[in-house]
Amino acid sequence: MSQFWSPIVTQLTPYVPGEQPKLPGLIKLNTNENPYGPSPQVIAALKEAATDSLRLYPDPTASELKQTLAGYHGVTSAEVFVGNGSDEVLALAFMALLKHDAPLLFPDISYSFYPVYCKLYGIDYRTVPLDNTMRIRPEDYSGPCGAIIFPNPNAPTGVDLPLAGVESMLLAHPDAVVVVDEAYVDFGGESAIKLVQHYPNLLVVQTLSKSRSLAGLRVGFAIGHPDLIEALERVKNSFNSYPLDRLALAGAVASFRDEAYFQQTRTAVIDSRTQLTQELTALGFEVLPSVANFVFARHPQHDAAQLAAGLRARSVIVRHFNAPRISQYLRISIGNRQECAALLGALRSLV
């Protein structure tokens, strides 16, 4: 602590991001990065953008990227917002749309940034327990609230809520904003973007970090009614008018011009997830039904923290959350075939 800190700083418990170790020969399966690089078209676009344009400010409206996203998802540019990764988009949504007199609702097992944002912005919230199968039950969100937010597929479980469940929440709360955080939806989930035209209280947030292999560029976006988007723009332009640099804008646009590569790599991740789930089950693990680019698994006869430590000693890193209800689970990102084989080899020596 310091005498120079603002009072809010002493009250914060910051979000802890996944470890980014700098060790040679490491199999890194802890932060849900895509095991395949971005499209060659992205690399070409980045080189072109870096040649001469970096001396200029980027487009503060990100008009080309918004038009690209609107065309891809069948909406208008007025229904699109972009930001510096989905974390920034979410942060602005918390400030612009989710602070009300009644509490914000989100799952008790969920993205751990949500309570951090609530503390930062002074938002009252209440967590809603997942059921015994680690699923979100829409009926548990039927009470009064200021707004609702949840990841779909959920993180860190990987379990999805069918679109009918999302719609039931929207119908139950027509006067409250419902934010669906779809960071992993491209790996097998069903996007709620198709519901935006029917529900003015719906905001869908996605990222290019996972399925587009652009975690290093930091590009996220939201799709919703123009009124919701205007609120985000007002807050963004009161904070940072240039959240996306020229490289990020160029790379993001290019990623949507190579649909064949996108489909090829997402299919490869899905296939590896299926195979890894089968192999883990054969080793005695209980694996939740994931539609994300990771699996959430536990072994009934082995402590998760000890397994994580044993894997690290064998140069494989996975994510372990020392938190209520999930302390015996490991979250394992889907790697390429060689990485998955190394993981399984290490686990066989431990279980």
KOLTORBA-934776 format. One record per atom (N, C-alpha, C): residue in one letter; y, z, x. Coordinates in steps of 0.2 Angstrom, whole numbers, plus 5000, padded with zeros to 4 digits. Atoms other than C-alpha are relative to their C-alpha. Layout:
<atoms>
AYZX/...
</atoms>
This chain:
<atoms>
M499450005004/M500050005000/M500650005004/S499450014996/S501849975005/S500650024995/Q499449985004/Q503550044999/Q500349944997/F499750065002/F504049864997/F499749964995/W500450035005/W502749814985/W500350014993/S499850005007/S503249774967/S499450054996/P500549965003/P502349904955/P499449974998/I500650045002/I501149774948/I499549995005/V500550014994/V500349744965/V499550065001/T500549954999/T499649914966/T499550014995/Q500550005006/Q498749894949/Q499549945000/L500450065000/L497949734954/L499350015003/T500650014997/T496149704958/T499849935001/P500050084999/P496149524965/P499349984999/Y500650035000/Y494849404961/Y499749985007/V500350014994/V493549384975/V499749935000/P500350065000/P493149204979/P499350005004/G500650014996/G491449144985/G500149995008/E499950004992/E491249165004/E499949935002/Q500050074996/Q491649015015/Q499950025007/P500149984993/P490749065031/P500049945005/K500050054995/K490948965047/K499550015005/L500549994996/L489248975054/L499649945000/P500450074999/P488248825061/P499350014997/G500750005002/G486648775053/G499950034993/L500049965006/L487048865036/L499849964994/I500150035006/I486248815020/I500450044995/K499549975004/K487748855008/K499949994993/L500150015007/L487248884990/L500350054996/N499749945003/N488449014985/N500749984996/T499350015003/T490048924978/T500049944995/N500150065005/N489348784966/N500349945002/E499750064998/E490048644977/E499549954999/N500550065001/N489248474974/N499749985007/P500450014993/P487948434988/P500249935002/Y499950074998/Y488548254987/Y500849995001/G499350024999/G490248184994/G500349974994/P499650045005/P491548104983/P499849935001/S500150075000/S491447924979/S500449965006/P499750044994/P491847794993/P500749984997/Q499450035002/Q493247734982/Q500650065000/V499649944999/V494047914983/V500250005007/I499850004993/I494047905002/I500549955001/A499550064999/A494847735002/A500750024997/A499449995003/A496147794990/A500450055004/L499749944996/L496547955001/L500349975006/K499750034994/K496747845016/K500649964999/E499450045002/E497947725007/E500650054999/A499549965002/A498947865000/A500350045006/A499849964994/A499047955017/A500449955005/T499750054995/T499747795026/T500750005000/D499350014999/D501547795021/D500350054995/S499749975005/S501847895005/S500150085000/L499949935000/L501748075011/L500750035001/R499349984999/R503548085015/R500450014994/L499750005006/L503948064997/L499750064996/Y500349965005/Y503748194983/Y499549974996/P500550035005/P502248164971/P500450004993/D499850015007/D502548114953/D500050074997/P500149935004/P502948284944/P499750004994/T500350015006/T502348214928/T499249985000/A500750034999/A500648144936/A499849954994/S500150055006/S500848004923/S499449965001/E500550044999/E499547894931/E499350044999/L500649965001/L498248034931/L499950024993/K500049995007/K498648084914/K499849944996/Q500250065003/Q498447904908/Q499349995001/T500750014998/T496747894917/T499650054996/L500449955004/L496148054909/L500049994993/A500050025007/A496748004892/A499649944998/G500550065001/G495847834893/G499350025000/Y500749984999/Y494247914899/Y499850044994/H500349965005/H494148044886/H500249984993/G499950035007/G494847944871/G500650044997/V499549975003/V496448044869/V500749975002/T499450034997/T498348014872/T500250045006/S499749974994/S499348064887/S500350064998/A499749945002/A500248194877/A499650054998/E500549955001/E498648284874/E499750025007/V500349984994/V498348304893/V500550045005/F499649964995/F498948434906/F499650005006/V500349994994/V498548434924/V500350055005/G499749954996/G498648564937/G499650015007/N500349994993/N498148624955/N499350044999/G500749975002/G496248654950/G500050034993/S500149975007/S495648724934/S500350085000/D499749935000/D496148904940/D500750004999/E499350005001/E497948854940/E500149994992/V499950025007/V497748774923/V499950064995/L500149945004/L496948934916/L500550055001/A499549954999/A498249044924/A500649994996/L499450025004/L499648944915/L499850014993/A500249995007/A498648954899/A500050074998/F500049925001/F498449144900/F500750024998/M499349985000/M500349154902/M500349974993/A499650045005/A500849014889/A499750014993/L500350015007/L499549034875/L499650064998/L500549955001/L498449194877/L500350074999/K499749945000/K499649334877/K500350024993/H499849985007/H499849414859/H499950074999/D500049935002/D499949574850/D499250025000/A500749985001/A498049574846/A499749985007/P500350014993/P496849574861/P499749935000/L500350064998/L496149424869/L499250025001/L500749994999/L494249404868/L499649955005/F500450044996/F493049344881/F499350045001/P500749974999/P491149374886/P500150065005/D500049954995/D490749534895/D499749975007/I500350034994/I489749424908/I500349934999/S499650065001/S490949284911/S500449995007/Y499650024994/Y492149204924/Y500450065002/S499649944998/S492849354934/S500750005001/F499350015000/F494549284935/F500450024994/Y499749995006/Y494849314917/Y500450074999/P499749945000/P495149504918/P500650015005/V499450004995/V496249474934/V500649974997/Y499450035003/Y497349364924/Y500350044995/C499849965005/C497449484910/C500450065003/K499649954997/K498049624922/K500649975003/L499450034997/L499249514931/L500649994995/Y499550025005/Y500149454915/Y500050064994/G499949945005/G499949624905/G499749984993/I500350035006/I498749544892/I499450054998/D500549965003/D497749664881/D499349964999/Y500650045002/Y495849604880/Y499550054999/R500649975002/R494149654874/R499449955002/T500550044998/T492549594881/T499450014995/V500550005005/V491149544869/V499349995004/P500650004997/P489349574875/P499649944998/L500550065002/L488149424877/L499450044997/D500649975003/D486549454868/D499550015005/N500649984995/N484849504876/N499849945004/T500250064996/T484549324881/T500649975004/M499450024996/M486249304889/M500349944997/R499750055003/R486949194876/R500650034996/I499449995004/I488649194867/I499849994993/R500150005007/R488449234849/R500749994996/P499350015003/P489949154839/P500250064995/E499949955005/E489749284825/E500350075003/D499849944997/D490149424837/D500849995002/Y499350024998/Y491949344839/Y500450004993/S499850015007/S492249354820/S500650054998/G499449955001/G493549504821/G500649975001/P499450024999/P495349494822/P500150005008/C499850014993/C496049434839/C500649965001/G499450044998/G497549364848/G499849935002/A500250064997/A496549224856/A499350015003/I500749994997/I494749184863/I500049955006/I500150044994/I494249114880/I499350015002/F500750004998/F492449074886/F499949945004/P500250064996/P491648964899/P499449974996/N500550035003/N490448834892/N499849945004/P500449955000/P489248824900/P500350065003/N499849944998/N489449004904/N499950015008/A500149984993/A489749074922/A500050075000/P500550034995/P488749144931/P499449984997/T500750005003/T487349124918/T499749935000/G500250075001/G487348934916/G499849984993/V500350015007/V486848954898/V500649974996/D499550035004/D487848844885/D500050024993/L499949995007/L488448874868/L500049934996/P500050075003/P488048714857/P500749994996/L499450025002/L489548624850/L500150034993/A499949975007/A489248694832/A500250075001/G499849944999/G489448864839/G500850015002/V499350014998/V491148814847/V500449994993/E499750025006/E491648744830/E500150064995/S499949955004/S491248894821/S500550055002/M499549954998/M492349004831/M500749974998/L499450035002/L493748874828/L500250014993/L500049995007/L493448884810/L500250074998/A499949935001/A493449074810/A500750025002/H499349984998/H495149084819/H500549945000/P499550065001/P496248944813/P500750025003/D499449984997/D497749044819/D500150035007/A500149974993/A497149094836/A499849945005/V500250054995/V497048984852/V499350015002/V500749994998/V495248954857/V500049955007/V500150034993/V495048904876/V499349995002/V500750014998/V493448824881/V500049975007/D500050014993/D493248824900/D499449965002/E500550054999/E492148674904/E499949985007/A500050024993/A492048684923/A499349965002/Y500750034998/Y490148634923/Y499749964995/V500250045006/V490048534907/V499649945002/D500250064998/D489648374916/D499250005002/F500750004998/F487948434921/F499550014995/G500550005006/G487148434904/G500350044994/G499749975006/G488348524892/G500349954996/E499750055005/E489148444877/E500850024999/S499349984999/S491048444879/S500350014993/A499649985006/A492248514865/A500649954999/I499550055000/I493448374869/I500049964993/K500050045006/K492848274854/K500350044994/L499849965005/L493448424843/L500850005000/V499349994999/V495248414849/V500449974994/Q499750035005/Q495748294836/Q500050034993/H500149975006/H495248404822/H500250085000/Y499849935000/Y495748574828/Y500650015005/P499449994996/P497548604834/P500050065004/N500149944996/N497048774841/N499650005006/L500550004995/L495848714853/L500349975007/L499850024993/L496148694872/L499449995004/V500650014996/V494748624883/V500349995007/V499850014993/V494948644902/V499449985004/Q500550024996/Q493948554915/Q500349995007/T499850014993/T493948524934/T499749945003/L500350064996/L493648384946/L499650035006/S500349974994/S492948514959/S499249995000/K500750005000/K491148514953/K499749935000/S500450075001/S490448344946/S500449955003/R499750054996/R491748244955/R500150015007/S500149984993/S491448324972/S500750015003/L499349994997/L493348364974/L500350075000/A499849945000/A493348544976/A500650015006/G499549994995/G494448524992/G500749974998/L499350035002/L495848424983/L500350044994/R499749965005/R496048554969/R500449964994/V499850045006/V496248454953/V499750034994/G500349985007/G496048524935/G500449974995/F499750035006/F496548474918/F499850034994/A500249985007/A496648524900/A500249954995/I499950055005/I496548424884/I500150044994/G499949965006/G497248494868/G500649974996/H499550035004/H498548464854/H500750005004/P499450004996/P500248414861/P500450065000/D499649945000/D501048574855/D499750055005/L500349954994/L499848674867/L500249975006/I499850034993/I500148554881/I500750015002/E499349984999/E502048574879/E500150075002/A499949934998/A501848764881/A499850005007/L500250004993/L500848734897/L500549965005/E499550044996/E502148604903/E500650055001/R499449954999/R503548734900/R499950055005/V500149954995/V502748864910/V499949975007/K500150044993/K502248744924/K500749995003/N499450034997/N503948674926/N500550065001/S499649944999/S504648854926/S499750045007/F500349974994/F503548894941/F499949955006/N500150054995/N503048734951/N500049934997/S500050065003/S503548564946/S499649955004/Y500450044996/Y502448484960/Y499350035001/P500649974998/P500748564958/P499549965003/L500550044997/L499748414963/L500449955005/D499750044995/D500148324979/D499849935000/R500150075001/R500048134982/R499249995002/L500750014998/L498248144990/L499650024994/A500449985006/A497648244975/A500049954994/L499950055005/L498348124963/L499649945001/A500450064999/A497647974971/A499350005000/G500749995000/G495948044974/G499750014993/A500249995007/A495848104956/A499949944996/V500050075003/V496247934949/V499449965002/A500550054997/A495047844960/A499350034998/S500649975002/S493647964955/S499849984993/F500250025007/F493647904937/F499949925000/R500150085000/R493647714943/R499349995003/D500750024997/D491847734950/D499550044996/E500449975004/E490847784935/E499350005002/A500750014998/A489247724942/A499850055005/Y500249954995/Y489347844957/Y500050074997/F500049945003/F489847984946/F499350024996/Q500750005003/Q488247954935/Q499450015005/Q500650004995/Q487147934950/Q500050075003/T500049934997/T487648104958/T499950054995/R500149955005/R487748204942/R499250004998/T500750005002/T485948144938/T499650035005/A500449984995/A485348184955/A500050085000/V499949935000/V486048364953/V499550034994/I500449975006/I485248384936/I499249995001/D500750014998/D483548314943/D499850065004/S500149944995/S483648444957/S499950074997/R500049945004/R484048584945/R499350014996/T500750005003/T482448544935/T499550025004/Q500649984995/Q481348544950/Q500150075003/L499949944998/L482148694957/L499850064995/T500149955005/T481948794941/T499250005000/Q500850005000/Q480048744941/Q499750045006/E500249974994/E479848794959/E500150085000/L499849935001/L480748964956/L499550034995/T500549975005/T479648994941/T499350015002/A500749994997/A478048964950/A500050065005/L500049954995/L478649094963/L500150074996/G499949945004/G478849224949/G500750024998/F499449985002/F480649214946/F500149984992/E499850015007/E481449224928/E500649965001/V499550044999/V482649084927/V500349984993/L499750025007/L483949064913/L500149934999/P500050075001/P484048894905/P500749975001/S499350024998/S485548814914/S500149934999/V499750075000/V486548664911/V500649995004/A499550004994/A487648694926/A499749975006/N500250024993/N487548644944/N499850065004/F500349944997/F486748814948/F499550034995/V500549965005/V485348924941/V500250085001/F499949924999/F485449114938/F499350034999/A500749985000/A483749194942/A499950075003/R500249934997/R482949364945/R499250005001/H500749994998/H481249414952/H499850074998/P500149935003/P480549564942/P499750055005/Q500349964995/Q479649634958/Q500550015006/H499649994994/H481049614971/H500850014998/D499349985001/D482849684972/D500449945002/A499650064999/A484149544971/A500450015006/A499649994994/A485249614984/A499650005007/Q500450014995/Q483849624996/Q499849935001/L500150075000/L483349454992/L500649965003/A499450034997/A485149394996/A500050015007/A499949984993/A485149485012/A499449975004/G500550034996/G483449415017/G500149925001/L499850075000/L484049235013/L500549995005/R499550004995/R485549265023/R499850005008/A500350004994/A484549315038/A499649945002/R500350064999/R483649155036/R500549944999/S499450055000/S485349055036/S500049964993/V499950035007/V485349025017/V500450054996/I499549965004/I486849095007/I500049994993/V499950015007/V486749124988/V500550054998/R499549955002/R487949224977/R499650064996/H500349945003/H487449404972/H500650044997/F499549965003/F488549494959/F499850074999/N500249935001/N488449684960/N500450034994/A499649995006/A489049704942/A499550024995/P500549985006/P488249784926/P499749944997/R500550055003/R486849684918/R499849955004/I500250064996/I486749554931/I499950025008/S500049984993/S486549654947/S499349985003/Q500750024998/Q484649594948/Q500049925000/Y500050085000/Y485149404947/Y500349985006/L499750044995/L485549284960/L500249934997/R499850065002/R486649134957/R499949955005/I500250054994/I485948984967/I500349934998/S499850075001/S486948824968/S499549955001/I500450054999/I486048664967/I500249965006/G499950044994/G485948584984/G499649935000/N500350074999/N485248414990/N499250025001/R500749984999/R483348404992/R499850045006/Q500149964993/Q483348465010/Q500250074999/E499749935001/E484448615005/E499550044995/C500449965005/C483348664990/C499350015003/A500649994997/A481748645001/A500150065005/A499949944995/A482548765014/A500050064996/L499949945005/L482948885000/L499350034998/L500749985003/L481148884993/L499650025006/G500449974995/G480448905010/G500250075002/A499849934998/A481449055014/A499850054995/L500249955005/L481049134997/L499350015000/R500849994999/R479149105000/R499950055005/S500149954995/S479349215015/S500250074998/L499849945002/L480149345005/L499750034994/V500349975006/V479249364989/V499249995000/
</atoms>
